[in-house]
Every structure is written in C-alpha cells, then in structure tokens.
C-alpha cells in the first residue's frame, strides 16, 4: 500500500505507479525501465525536498487548531519534539510565497532567524551561486565574523570596551548580515545595534548549529 494518505494524494507530487515503498525501503517490481527509474527519482526527490515544509505546516495547523501538540506529533511522526519545533519554526518564518522551490528546506532553515529582507538577499545569493547548505552556512558564519570584527573596531575607535556578545535566546541568535554582492545597493552592513535577535516564535524554535 502507498504510504501517502488517501486524502492528500492529489495535493503533492504524484507517485509513479512502479516500485514499492515501506518505511525502510524502496523496491522496484523486477526489471525497471530507465524512464521509470528516472521518474521514481524525480518523485522521491520532490517528496524529500517538500517533507520539511509539509510537516512544519502540519504542526503549525495542529498547534493553532488544537493547542500545542508536539508530544503527540512526535509519537505520530517518529520525529523528536525538537526537530518538529525546528520544522514548525522554519515554516512559520517563510510565507508560502517566499519559499524557493529551487532551494531546499535546509537552505531556508539556515536563514530562518534573519529578518525577512535579509532572508531574501541570502536566498537570492544561494540560488544565484548554486550554494550547498554547507557553503551557505560557511558564508553566513564568515559574514557574522566580519560584523563582529567591525563592531569591535568601531568600539575600539571610540575608546570604549567592545560590546559584550549578545545573550539572545539560546535557540536563535541572528546577526544582520548582507551578501557581499548586495552591499553597494543596500548600504551599511550594520543595522542599529549591530544585531537583530530573533527568538522562537509561537510555533517552535530552531537551534543554531
């Protein structure tokens, strides 16, 4: 039997008719023509890329309609509560119209703590540069380091002790950083205060790696 619930089969990518799925395996029905194998790959990839959004939106609906349901959702899905909180948080930080089909859920998760305008700049950067999730994470880390270095230098020139590191909520600490190729158009790398701290929303939180 298909693992896709009957009520939702028409909402997502249609599963090709060949191959059998279980929770731990994919099995072709004998000799699989290359065209069918390609279609299976396309479908599996679409499901894999979409599942974080689906679960995040599902959690947010359940929390809004029935009250917080992370423990029950964890039993139903097999995900731990923190992973579900992360998915719900990311889904809540990106409206449907701002989710990029050419970037993974994990790309969006890396940017979830930023302000929407900064998210858009980094999404553009990731898409234009074909950045992997790891490459995007490294660029963000380097940009944050530059922000911290510039803030330290600015404070030193004023003859003041450098500002202490932010004690934002432990789930999320988000610095306002701008991709290098946008700096000439959007102005200063700094926002007022040097950092934009975003705590967990009503529907969850995302941890910083």
C-alpha positions as CSV (number, residue, x, y, z in Angstrom):
1,X,0.0,0.0,0.0
2,X,1.1,3.6,-0.6
3,X,2.5,5.5,2.3
4,X,0.7,8.6,1.1
5,X,-2.6,9.1,2.9
6,X,-5.6,8.9,0.6
7,X,-6.9,12.3,1.4
8,X,-3.7,14.0,0.5
9,X,-2.6,12.1,-2.6
10,X,-3.7,14.7,-5.0
11,X,-2.0,17.6,-3.1
12,X,1.6,16.7,-3.7
13,X,3.7,15.1,-6.4
14,X,2.0,12.0,-7.8
15,X,3.9,8.8,-7.1
16,X,4.8,6.8,-10.2
17,X,2.9,3.5,-10.2
18,X,6.0,1.3,-10.2
19,X,8.2,0.4,-7.2
20,X,7.1,-0.5,-3.7
21,X,7.8,1.7,-0.6
22,X,8.0,0.8,3.0
23,X,9.3,2.9,5.9
24,X,12.7,1.5,5.4
25,X,13.0,0.5,1.7
26,X,12.4,1.3,-2.0
27,X,11.9,-1.8,-4.2
28,X,11.4,-2.0,-8.0
29,X,8.9,-4.5,-9.4
30,X,11.5,-6.6,-11.2
31,X,13.2,-5.1,-14.2
32,X,12.7,-1.3,-14.2
33,X,13.0,0.6,-17.5
34,X,15.3,3.6,-17.3
35,X,12.5,6.0,-17.9
36,X,10.5,4.7,-14.9
37,X,13.7,4.8,-12.8
38,X,14.1,8.5,-13.7
39,X,10.5,9.3,-12.8
40,X,10.9,7.5,-9.5
41,X,14.0,9.6,-8.7
42,X,12.1,12.8,-9.5
43,X,9.3,11.8,-7.3
44,X,11.5,10.8,-4.4
45,X,13.5,14.0,-4.7
46,X,10.3,16.1,-4.7
47,X,9.0,14.3,-1.6
48,X,12.3,14.7,0.2
49,X,12.6,18.4,-0.5
50,X,9.0,19.0,0.5
51,X,8.6,16.9,3.6
52,X,10.1,19.6,6.0
53,X,7.6,22.1,4.7
54,X,4.7,19.6,4.9
55,X,5.5,18.6,8.5
56,X,6.2,22.2,9.6
57,X,2.8,23.4,8.2
58,X,1.0,20.4,9.6
59,X,2.5,21.1,13.1
60,X,1.5,24.7,12.9
61,X,-2.0,23.9,11.9
62,X,-2.4,21.4,14.7
63,X,-0.9,23.8,17.3
64,X,-3.2,26.6,16.1
65,X,-6.3,24.5,15.9
66,X,-5.9,22.2,18.9
67,X,-3.2,23.7,21.1
68,X,0.4,22.7,21.3
69,X,0.7,19.1,20.2
70,X,4.5,18.4,20.0
71,X,4.5,15.3,22.1
72,X,1.6,13.8,20.3
73,X,3.1,14.8,16.9
74,X,6.4,13.2,17.9
75,X,4.6,9.9,18.6
76,X,2.7,10.1,15.3
77,X,5.7,11.0,13.1
78,X,8.6,9.4,14.8
79,X,10.5,12.7,14.9
80,X,11.6,14.1,18.2
81,X,9.9,17.2,19.6
82,X,12.9,19.5,19.0
83,X,13.0,18.5,15.3
84,X,9.3,19.2,15.0
85,X,9.7,22.6,16.7
86,X,12.5,23.4,14.2
87,X,10.4,22.5,11.2
88,X,7.4,24.5,12.6
89,X,9.6,27.5,13.3
90,X,11.1,27.5,9.7
91,X,7.7,27.1,8.2
92,X,6.4,30.0,10.3
93,X,9.3,32.2,9.2
94,X,8.6,31.9,5.5
95,X,5.2,32.6,4.0
96,X,4.3,30.3,1.1
97,X,5.0,33.0,-1.5
98,X,8.6,33.3,-0.2
99,X,9.6,29.7,-0.2
100,X,12.0,28.9,-3.1
101,X,11.4,25.7,-4.9
102,X,15.0,25.7,-6.2
103,X,16.4,25.7,-2.7
104,X,16.0,23.1,0.0
105,X,14.2,23.3,3.3
106,X,17.6,23.2,4.9
107,X,18.7,26.3,3.0
108,X,15.7,28.1,4.4
109,X,16.4,26.8,7.9
110,X,19.8,28.3,7.8
111,X,18.2,31.7,7.2
112,X,15.1,31.4,9.4
113,X,16.4,33.7,12.2
114,X,17.2,36.6,9.9
115,X,14.8,39.5,9.1
116,X,12.7,38.9,6.0
117,X,14.6,41.4,3.9
118,X,17.9,39.7,4.8
119,X,16.4,36.3,4.2
120,X,15.5,37.4,0.7
121,X,19.1,38.6,0.0
122,X,20.6,35.4,1.1
123,X,18.1,33.3,-0.7
124,X,19.0,35.2,-3.9
125,X,22.7,34.6,-3.1
126,X,22.2,30.9,-2.5
127,X,20.2,30.4,-5.7
128,X,22.4,32.6,-7.9
129,X,25.6,30.9,-6.6
130,X,24.3,27.4,-6.5
131,X,25.4,27.2,-2.9
132,X,25.1,24.0,-1.0
133,X,23.6,24.1,2.6
134,X,27.2,23.8,3.9
135,X,28.5,26.5,1.7
136,X,25.7,28.9,2.7
137,X,26.3,28.1,6.4
138,X,30.0,28.9,5.9
139,X,29.3,32.2,4.1
140,X,26.9,33.2,6.9
141,X,29.4,32.4,9.5
142,X,32.1,34.5,7.8
143,X,29.6,37.4,7.4
144,X,28.8,37.2,11.1
145,X,32.5,37.2,11.9
146,X,33.0,40.3,9.8
147,X,30.1,42.0,11.6
148,X,31.6,41.2,14.9
149,X,35.1,42.4,13.9
150,X,33.7,45.6,12.5
151,X,31.7,46.3,15.7
152,X,34.8,45.6,17.8
153,X,36.8,48.0,15.7
154,X,34.2,50.7,15.8
155,X,34.0,50.4,19.6
156,X,37.8,50.5,19.9
157,X,38.0,53.7,17.9
158,X,35.5,55.2,20.3
159,X,37.8,54.3,23.1
160,X,35.2,52.0,24.6
161,X,35.3,48.4,25.7
162,X,33.9,46.2,22.9
163,X,30.2,45.3,23.4
164,X,29.6,42.0,25.1
165,X,28.3,39.3,22.9
166,X,24.6,39.2,22.6
167,X,22.7,36.9,25.0
168,X,19.8,36.3,22.7
169,X,17.5,33.4,23.3
170,X,19.7,30.2,23.1
171,X,17.5,28.8,20.3
172,X,18.3,31.6,17.9
173,X,21.0,34.3,17.6
174,X,20.7,36.1,14.3
175,X,23.0,38.8,13.1
176,X,22.1,41.1,10.3
177,X,24.4,40.2,7.5
178,X,24.3,41.1,3.9
179,X,25.7,39.1,1.0
180,X,28.8,40.7,-0.5
181,X,27.3,41.4,-3.9
182,X,24.4,43.4,-2.4
183,X,26.4,45.7,-0.2
184,X,26.6,48.5,-2.8
185,X,22.9,48.6,-3.1
186,X,21.6,48.1,0.4
187,X,24.1,50.3,2.3
188,X,25.7,49.5,5.6
189,X,26.4,46.0,6.8
190,X,25.1,47.0,10.2
191,X,21.7,47.5,11.5
192,X,21.0,49.7,14.6
193,X,22.7,48.0,17.5
194,X,24.7,45.6,15.2
195,X,22.5,42.6,15.6
196,X,18.9,41.5,15.0
197,X,17.9,39.0,17.7
198,X,15.0,36.7,16.8
199,X,13.6,34.4,19.5
200,X,11.4,31.4,18.9
201,X,8.0,32.0,17.6
202,X,4.7,30.8,18.9
203,X,5.0,27.6,17.0
204,X,8.5,26.5,17.7
205,X,12.2,27.3,17.6
206,X,15.2,26.4,15.6
207,X,18.6,25.7,17.0
208,X,21.8,27.2,15.7
209,X,24.4,24.7,14.5
